Amino acid sequence: MAAQPEGTPCWADAMFTDVEGAKRFYGDVLGWTFGEAASEFGNYTQAYSGGKAVAAVVPPMPGQEGQESRSAWYLYFASPDVAATAAKIRDAGGQMLMEPAQVGDFGSMLLAKDPGGVAFGVWQAGSHEGFEKRGEPGAFTWAEVFTREPAKSDAFFPAVFPYKVKRMESDEVDYKLFNLGDDPVMGRMTMTDDFPPEVPPFIGVYFAVDDCDAVVAKVAKHGGVLRFGPMDSPFGRFAAFTDPQGAAFSVIDMTTTVGDMPKISDAS
């Protein structure tokens, strides 16, 4: 598998105080299995679906164990040069959370926020090229920026990555698409008053599933919280949750579609 084109969502991970609890939850909800913890890299533990790497979980870094921290999924975007991407982030008004760093022979990474506070990662592939499976049950399939300052995100992400911004024509929601060429790779949704003020802006990750309603039942069984849905759409039947440790994620059954696809136009 070749390294992904610049700006492609290429990896996802999350930090959990209770890693074993996270493994049990996602193991049952998404069918993941887990590899051995890499002690030399902070017990970073990869998750697999059908034997292919799809995500990772990690405990807090040494010294952070007692701090109050909100578990959250981080989405990483591919870059051919993480240092050059860091410069673009700064030039576009973003904030660096973690400067570019080498991760063994796996690759290099950084963590940052856009000017509206949306956190994300950047990955320059070495031996680890990212998702080994996507768009199939158990694997990442879509992402959406949820922000209270949409104009900032709409300007920032295309300044850092080679995105073309498109608009979904709708009277009900303010929704943009970030495309690489003709292919949409991420959406952007304005956070409404439905989101409590204490919920920070974030990138929501979607994992594909065979049966959305079955996943809803499993999440409830394991102490997760249903935040939205299940709902039918032209893209699939989907639902949004927070897991027992507070990390937000969504699932979508892309085989169950209802309604006509919305019209997409160039963003003005």
Secondary structure, DSSP 8 states (H G I E B T S, - for coil): -----TT-EEEEEEE-SSHHHHHHHHHHHH--EE---BGGGTTBEEEEETTEEEEEEE---TT-TTS-----EEEEEE-S-HHHHHHHHHHTT-EEEEEEEEETTTEEEEEEE-TT--EEEEEEESS--S-S--SSTTSEEEEEEEES-HHHHHHHHHHHS--EEEEE--SS--EEEEEETTEEEEEEEE--TTS-TTS--EEEEEEE-S-HHHHHHHHHHTT-EEEEEEE--TT-EEEEEE-TTS-EEEEEETT---S----EEE--
